[in-house]
């Protein structure tokens, strides 16, 4: 069970950054406010006292920027200012910002990570100079970058880094156990020039001068976490093994995705869009914690502040309205505290639904297989997924790939209509 305690929060943040500092406090910078306006406001949360303290403002309203904790304990922020892309370093001891050189290509929507030698690499994104003055839907046509740059704190200067294999923006960038970087998903451009959500991944070894491909998934991944065994879990149902450089499928989460947190027993908690859930690597299944969330929350950030204790800040219910919201979440790792299908007295009719699909020639099984093999997963989907659209998408994805199934003769739209009437 997830026990949440609201914290009095001085400002709203969405498309912001948040960084755990060396003393355990959390620095939050910029983003959208509660009126959907960009701002430069910063704050600092102290978990020991459970209170917020002031932090010096950025030099301009900012969003989709990056923040990276340096080995010195300072924080490098890149992408400051609307369509400007300035860079600055925050000094926690003096609560002050020090401007540094702007990258050769000022950018936002990029990834940033600390390298083992103390330098910082920024990757992909889009040029703020190209975005400047472009409004509305036309911003979608601004090119996506595959270039990278590396910042050296010793000289406060930038140098060119190796190009990524794929131009991408708003993607996940995760540091693996060996110090290499894994870039996954995001938005980019297809071979025919159309915009698309990316399903491929790539990897950068700091000792080498090039990025290399790291497989792909059958659906875009955004929310990632490093598991205890060194593999990477994606909320949409994939696990990446750095040793084999391959992905495999597992059960996808069902509450919309969100920040992931590795628990002390090896399981993973997700503070999701429509509620919270827990993934168990042993069973490769997700289980909800509590009822679904009425107020959808996207773009929130999570920081581990203690053993199975999380601090969650910001996010939006939609329309780029920042939430003046932060919570401390105590996660009970007792598996019995989670919901299970047996906790609900409501019958899903999973068996009847599958029988109807077979009898109407919408679902065909492989020879020697039976509907009973499909029932547990279909029952979970009907119980735990929210809307008919979400149920249809999850069920279609499962049935198409399930070993007992020869073929499914329905698309997601027809299956959604059927579930709306079910």
C-alpha positions as CSV (number, residue, x, y, z in Angstrom):
1,X,0.0,0.0,0.0
2,X,1.2,3.5,-0.8
3,X,0.6,6.0,2.1
4,X,0.8,9.6,0.9
5,X,1.3,12.7,2.9
6,X,0.8,16.0,1.1
7,X,3.4,18.7,1.5
8,X,2.6,22.4,1.5
9,X,4.1,23.4,-1.9
10,X,4.9,27.0,-2.7
11,X,4.8,26.8,-6.6
12,X,3.5,24.7,-9.4
13,X,5.8,22.9,-11.8
14,X,5.4,20.9,-15.1
15,X,8.0,20.2,-17.7
16,X,10.5,21.2,-14.9
17,X,13.7,19.6,-13.6
18,X,14.3,18.2,-10.2
19,X,17.7,17.1,-8.8
20,X,18.6,15.4,-5.6
21,X,21.6,17.4,-4.1
22,X,24.5,16.0,-2.1
23,X,22.9,17.0,1.2
24,X,19.7,15.1,0.3
25,X,17.6,18.1,-0.5
26,X,15.8,18.4,-3.9
27,X,16.2,21.3,-6.2
28,X,13.2,22.0,-8.5
29,X,13.5,24.5,-11.4
30,X,11.1,26.2,-13.8
31,X,8.4,24.7,-16.0
32,X,4.8,25.7,-16.3
33,X,2.9,27.2,-13.4
34,X,-0.8,26.6,-12.4
35,X,-1.9,29.1,-15.1
36,X,-0.1,27.3,-17.9
37,X,2.6,30.1,-18.0
38,X,6.3,29.4,-18.1
39,X,8.3,30.6,-15.1
40,X,11.8,30.8,-13.7
41,X,10.8,29.9,-10.1
42,X,13.0,27.5,-8.2
43,X,12.5,25.8,-4.9
44,X,14.4,23.5,-2.6
45,X,12.8,20.7,-0.6
46,X,14.4,19.3,2.6
47,X,13.2,15.8,3.4
48,X,14.5,15.8,6.9
49,X,12.2,18.6,7.9
50,X,9.5,18.0,5.3
51,X,9.6,21.7,4.3
52,X,10.4,23.8,1.3
53,X,13.1,26.5,1.3
54,X,13.8,29.2,-1.2
55,X,16.2,28.9,-4.2
56,X,17.5,31.6,-6.5
57,X,15.5,31.9,-9.7
58,X,16.7,30.9,-13.2
59,X,17.7,33.7,-15.5
60,X,14.5,33.3,-17.5
61,X,11.4,31.2,-17.8
62,X,12.3,27.6,-18.8
63,X,10.9,24.2,-19.7
64,X,12.1,21.0,-21.2
65,X,15.6,21.9,-20.0
66,X,18.0,19.5,-18.3
67,X,19.7,19.5,-14.8
68,X,22.7,17.3,-14.0
69,X,24.4,16.9,-10.6
70,X,28.1,17.4,-10.9
71,X,30.8,15.6,-8.9
72,X,31.4,18.9,-7.1
73,X,27.8,18.9,-5.8
74,X,26.8,21.8,-8.1
75,X,24.1,21.4,-10.7
76,X,24.5,22.1,-14.4
77,X,21.3,23.3,-16.1
78,X,21.1,23.5,-19.9
79,X,18.2,25.1,-21.9
80,X,17.4,28.2,-19.8
81,X,15.2,30.8,-21.3
82,X,12.3,30.4,-23.7
83,X,13.9,29.6,-27.1
84,X,17.3,30.8,-25.8
85,X,19.0,27.8,-24.4
86,X,21.4,29.3,-21.9
87,X,23.4,27.3,-19.4
88,X,24.3,27.9,-15.7
89,X,25.6,26.2,-12.7
90,X,23.8,26.2,-9.3
91,X,25.9,26.5,-6.1
92,X,23.8,24.9,-3.3
93,X,26.1,26.4,-0.6
94,X,25.6,30.0,-1.7
95,X,22.2,29.6,-3.3
96,X,23.4,31.3,-6.5
97,X,23.6,30.7,-10.2
98,X,26.8,31.2,-12.2
99,X,26.3,31.5,-16.0
100,X,28.6,29.4,-18.2
101,X,29.2,29.1,-21.9
102,X,26.2,28.3,-24.0
103,X,26.5,25.0,-26.1
104,X,27.4,25.4,-29.7
105,X,23.9,24.4,-30.5
106,X,21.6,25.8,-27.8
107,X,18.9,23.2,-27.2
108,X,15.9,21.9,-25.2
109,X,14.1,18.5,-25.1
110,X,17.5,16.9,-25.0
111,X,19.0,14.2,-22.7
112,X,21.8,14.9,-20.3
113,X,24.0,12.6,-18.2
114,X,27.1,12.7,-16.0
115,X,30.0,10.7,-17.5
116,X,32.4,8.6,-15.3
117,X,35.1,11.2,-15.7
118,X,32.9,14.1,-14.3
119,X,32.0,15.6,-17.6
120,X,28.4,16.0,-18.8
121,X,27.1,14.9,-22.2
122,X,23.9,16.5,-23.7
123,X,22.3,14.6,-26.6
124,X,19.6,15.2,-29.2
125,X,16.7,17.6,-28.6
126,X,15.9,20.6,-30.8
127,X,17.7,23.8,-31.4
128,X,16.3,26.8,-29.5
129,X,17.4,29.1,-32.3
130,X,15.4,27.1,-34.8
131,X,12.4,27.1,-32.4
132,X,12.5,30.9,-31.8
133,X,9.5,32.7,-33.2
134,X,7.8,29.5,-34.4
135,X,4.3,29.1,-33.0
136,X,1.6,26.5,-32.7
137,X,1.6,23.4,-34.9
138,X,4.5,24.8,-37.0
139,X,6.9,23.9,-34.1
140,X,6.4,20.2,-35.0
141,X,8.3,20.9,-38.2
142,X,11.5,22.1,-36.4
143,X,14.2,19.5,-37.1
144,X,15.3,17.0,-34.4
145,X,19.0,16.8,-33.5
146,X,21.3,13.7,-33.3
147,X,24.3,15.8,-32.3
148,X,25.9,15.7,-28.8
149,X,28.1,18.1,-26.9
150,X,30.2,17.5,-23.8
151,X,30.7,20.0,-21.0
152,X,33.9,20.0,-18.9
153,X,33.4,21.5,-15.5
154,X,37.2,22.0,-15.1
155,X,37.4,24.4,-18.0
156,X,33.7,25.4,-18.1
157,X,33.8,24.8,-21.9
158,X,31.9,22.7,-24.5
159,X,33.3,20.3,-27.1
160,X,31.7,18.2,-29.8
161,X,30.6,14.7,-28.9
162,X,29.8,11.7,-31.2
163,X,26.5,11.9,-33.1
164,X,23.7,9.6,-32.0
165,X,22.5,6.9,-34.4
166,X,19.0,8.4,-34.4
167,X,17.8,12.0,-34.1
168,X,15.5,12.1,-31.1
169,X,13.9,14.4,-28.5
170,X,12.0,14.0,-25.3
171,X,13.5,10.5,-24.8
172,X,14.7,8.5,-21.8
173,X,18.4,8.4,-21.0
174,X,19.6,6.0,-18.3
175,X,23.0,5.3,-16.9
176,X,23.7,1.6,-16.7
177,X,25.7,-0.3,-14.1
178,X,28.9,-0.2,-16.2
179,X,28.7,3.5,-16.7
180,X,27.4,3.3,-20.3
181,X,24.3,5.3,-21.3
182,X,21.1,3.8,-22.8
183,X,18.9,6.2,-24.9
184,X,15.4,4.8,-25.5
185,X,12.4,6.0,-27.5
186,X,11.4,9.7,-27.7
187,X,10.1,11.5,-30.8
188,X,11.9,11.7,-34.1
189,X,11.5,11.4,-37.9
190,X,10.7,8.3,-40.0
191,X,12.6,7.4,-43.2
192,X,9.9,9.0,-45.3
193,X,10.1,12.3,-43.3
194,X,7.0,11.9,-41.2
195,X,7.1,12.5,-37.4
196,X,6.9,9.4,-35.3
197,X,7.3,8.0,-31.8
198,X,10.5,6.0,-31.7
199,X,10.7,2.4,-30.6
200,X,14.5,1.9,-31.1
201,X,17.3,2.3,-28.5
202,X,21.0,3.1,-28.6
203,X,23.9,2.9,-26.3
204,X,27.0,5.0,-25.6
205,X,30.2,3.7,-23.9
206,X,32.2,6.7,-22.6
207,X,35.5,5.0,-23.6
208,X,34.4,4.8,-27.2
209,X,33.7,7.6,-29.7
210,X,30.4,6.4,-31.2
211,X,26.9,5.4,-30.3
212,X,25.8,1.9,-31.2
213,X,22.3,0.4,-31.7
214,X,20.7,-1.3,-28.8
215,X,17.7,-3.1,-30.3
216,X,14.1,-1.9,-30.4
217,X,10.7,-2.6,-28.8
218,X,7.3,-3.1,-30.3
219,X,5.9,0.0,-28.6
220,X,7.5,3.3,-27.4
221,X,9.2,3.2,-24.0
222,X,9.6,6.3,-21.8
223,X,9.6,5.3,-18.2
224,X,12.7,3.2,-17.3
225,X,14.3,1.8,-14.1
226,X,17.5,-0.2,-13.5
227,X,16.6,-3.4,-11.8
228,X,18.7,-5.1,-9.1
229,X,20.2,-7.6,-11.6
230,X,21.4,-4.8,-13.9
231,X,18.7,-5.2,-16.5
232,X,16.3,-2.3,-17.4
233,X,12.6,-2.4,-17.0
234,X,10.3,-0.3,-19.2
235,X,6.8,0.4,-18.1
236,X,5.3,-0.5,-21.4
237,X,6.3,-4.1,-21.1
238,X,10.0,-4.6,-22.0
239,X,13.2,-5.6,-20.3
240,X,16.6,-4.8,-21.7
241,X,19.7,-6.9,-20.9
242,X,22.9,-4.9,-21.2
243,X,25.0,-8.1,-21.5
244,X,23.1,-9.5,-24.6
245,X,22.1,-6.0,-25.9
246,X,18.6,-7.4,-26.4
247,X,15.0,-6.7,-25.3
248,X,12.4,-9.2,-24.2
249,X,8.7,-8.7,-23.6
250,X,7.0,-8.8,-20.2
251,X,3.6,-7.7,-18.9
252,X,3.1,-4.0,-19.5
253,X,1.9,-1.7,-16.8
254,X,-1.7,-0.6,-17.0
255,X,-2.0,2.8,-15.3
256,X,-0.5,5.0,-17.9
257,X,3.1,5.1,-16.9
258,X,5.1,7.4,-14.7
259,X,8.3,7.6,-12.7
260,X,9.6,4.2,-11.5
261,X,11.4,3.4,-8.2
262,X,13.3,0.3,-7.3
263,X,12.2,-1.0,-3.9
264,X,14.5,-2.7,-1.4
265,X,13.0,-6.2,-2.1
266,X,13.8,-5.9,-5.8
267,X,10.2,-5.0,-6.9
268,X,9.4,-1.7,-8.7
269,X,6.9,1.0,-7.7
270,X,5.3,3.2,-10.3
271,X,3.6,6.5,-9.6
272,X,1.3,6.4,-12.6
273,X,-1.0,8.6,-14.6
274,X,-4.1,6.9,-13.4
275,X,-2.9,5.4,-10.1
276,X,0.0,3.5,-8.5
277,X,1.2,0.0,-9.2
278,X,4.0,-2.5,-8.4
279,X,6.0,-4.7,-10.7
280,X,7.4,-8.0,-9.5
281,X,10.4,-9.3,-11.5
282,X,9.8,-12.9,-10.3
283,X,6.3,-13.1,-11.7
284,X,6.8,-10.4,-14.3
285,X,3.4,-9.0,-13.4
286,X,2.0,-5.6,-12.3
287,X,-0.3,-5.2,-9.4
288,X,-2.2,-2.1,-8.4
289,X,-1.8,-0.4,-5.1
290,X,-5.2,1.1,-4.1
291,X,-7.9,2.4,-6.4
292,X,-7.3,4.3,-9.5
293,X,-6.6,8.0,-9.5
294,X,-9.5,10.3,-10.5
295,X,-7.2,13.3,-11.2
296,X,-4.8,12.1,-13.9
297,X,-1.2,13.2,-13.2
298,X,1.5,13.2,-15.8
299,X,5.0,14.6,-15.8
300,X,5.6,14.2,-12.1
301,X,9.1,13.6,-10.8
302,X,10.1,11.1,-8.2
303,X,13.1,11.1,-5.8
304,X,14.1,8.4,-3.4
305,X,14.5,10.0,0.1
306,X,14.7,6.9,2.3
307,X,14.2,3.2,2.4
308,X,11.0,2.6,0.3
309,X,10.3,6.3,0.8
310,X,9.7,8.6,-2.2
311,X,9.2,12.3,-2.8
312,X,7.0,13.2,-5.8
313,X,6.8,16.7,-7.1
314,X,4.9,18.6,-9.8
315,X,3.2,17.3,-12.9
316,X,0.0,18.3,-14.8
317,X,-3.6,17.2,-15.0
318,X,-3.6,18.4,-18.7
319,X,-3.4,21.6,-20.8
320,X,0.1,22.3,-19.4
321,X,-1.2,23.4,-16.1
322,X,1.4,22.8,-13.5
323,X,0.4,21.2,-10.2
324,X,1.4,23.0,-7.0
325,X,1.7,19.6,-5.5
326,X,4.3,17.5,-3.8
327,X,3.9,14.3,-1.7
328,X,5.9,12.1,0.5
329,X,5.0,8.4,-0.2
330,X,5.7,5.6,2.2
331,X,5.6,2.3,0.2
332,X,4.6,-0.8,2.2
333,X,6.6,-3.7,0.6
334,X,4.4,-6.4,2.0
335,X,2.9,-8.1,-1.1
336,X,-0.3,-8.7,0.9
337,X,-0.9,-4.9,0.9
338,X,-1.5,-4.9,-2.8
339,X,-4.7,-5.5,-4.6
340,X,-5.2,-8.8,-6.4
341,X,-8.0,-9.9,-8.8
342,X,-9.5,-11.9,-5.9
343,X,-10.1,-8.6,-4.0
344,X,-12.9,-7.7,-6.3
345,X,-16.3,-9.4,-6.2
346,X,-17.1,-8.0,-9.6
347,X,-17.1,-10.8,-12.3
348,X,-15.2,-9.8,-15.4
349,X,-16.8,-12.5,-17.7
350,X,-13.4,-13.2,-19.2
351,X,-14.2,-16.8,-20.0
352,X,-17.6,-15.8,-21.6
353,X,-15.9,-13.1,-23.6
354,X,-13.2,-15.4,-25.0
355,X,-15.8,-18.1,-25.8
356,X,-17.8,-15.5,-27.7
357,X,-14.8,-14.4,-29.7
358,X,-14.0,-18.0,-30.7
359,X,-17.6,-18.9,-31.6
360,X,-17.8,-15.8,-33.8
361,X,-14.6,-16.7,-35.6
362,X,-12.8,-13.6,-34.2
363,X,-10.2,-15.6,-32.2
364,X,-8.5,-18.8,-33.3
365,X,-6.3,-21.0,-31.1
366,X,-3.3,-23.1,-32.0
367,X,-4.0,-26.9,-32.1
368,X,-3.5,-28.4,-28.7
369,X,-4.1,-25.1,-26.8
370,X,-7.2,-24.1,-24.7
371,X,-8.9,-20.9,-23.6
372,X,-8.0,-21.6,-20.0
373,X,-4.4,-20.7,-20.8
374,X,-5.6,-17.1,-21.7
375,X,-8.0,-16.6,-18.8
376,X,-5.6,-15.3,-16.0
377,X,-4.1,-12.5,-18.1
378,X,-7.4,-11.5,-19.8
379,X,-9.1,-11.4,-16.4
380,X,-6.3,-9.1,-15.1
381,X,-6.8,-6.8,-18.1
382,X,-10.5,-6.5,-17.6
383,X,-10.2,-5.8,-13.9
384,X,-7.2,-3.5,-13.8
385,X,-7.2,-1.5,-17.0
386,X,-9.3,1.7,-17.0
387,X,-11.2,2.6,-20.1
388,X,-12.5,0.3,-22.8
389,X,-9.8,1.7,-25.1
390,X,-7.1,0.8,-22.7
391,X,-8.6,-2.7,-22.2
392,X,-8.8,-3.2,-25.9
393,X,-5.3,-2.1,-26.6
394,X,-3.8,-4.3,-23.9
395,X,-6.0,-7.3,-24.8
396,X,-5.2,-7.0,-28.5
397,X,-1.5,-6.8,-27.8
398,X,-1.6,-9.8,-25.5
399,X,-3.8,-12.0,-27.8
400,X,-1.8,-11.3,-30.9
401,X,1.4,-12.5,-29.3
402,X,0.2,-15.2,-26.9
403,X,1.5,-18.7,-27.6
404,X,-2.0,-20.4,-27.5
405,X,-3.4,-17.9,-30.2
406,X,-3.2,-18.7,-33.9
407,X,-4.7,-15.3,-34.8
408,X,-7.0,-12.5,-33.7
409,X,-9.4,-11.3,-36.4
410,X,-10.3,-8.0,-34.8
411,X,-8.6,-4.6,-34.7
412,X,-8.3,-2.4,-31.6
413,X,-11.3,-0.3,-32.7
414,X,-13.7,-3.2,-33.1
415,X,-12.5,-4.7,-29.8
416,X,-13.0,-1.4,-28.0
417,X,-16.6,-1.2,-29.3
418,X,-17.3,-4.7,-28.1
419,X,-15.9,-4.0,-24.6
420,X,-17.9,-0.8,-24.4
421,X,-21.0,-3.0,-24.8
422,X,-19.7,-5.8,-22.6
